[in-house]
Amino acid sequence: MSKLTYAVIRDGDCWRIVGERRRFGRFDSCEQAAVAAVQLAREASASDHAVEVLVQDTAGQLWPVVEFEPAARDEAA
């Protein structure tokens, strides 16, 4: 299974989360967008996906800030 990536990027006068060919939300600050991106990543990892969150710096570079491994499934189920 491939890793999902959510990136927090500057989009004009706001911040957005980009992932899986979609844009999520419109945030006033990078911090607000990053918190939302981490929540999306947690939810995706609970659904058995490996996920990473990247945040854009002032130079436009994307940097990893958190990674989640897929949630372990109960083998006995």
Phi, psi and omega in degrees: 000137181279161180275135172277144178232130171246128180243134175264116184231154174283133180226087183069241182264012180221180177242145179226162173254128179244132177191145177051045178062025179228157172249136181243127170068176177214113188241146180285335182223159176298320181299317179298316180294321180295319178299316179294321179295320178295322178295317176300318181295319178299316180297319180293321179292328176292339177263024174072040175239143167279135186221144172231151176242128177246148177232135181280133177269183184293340178270357179094359179281145177262132182235135177291135178242337178200148175226143176236135173274158178300145176295137181290133177272150178285113182296334183281345184284000000 
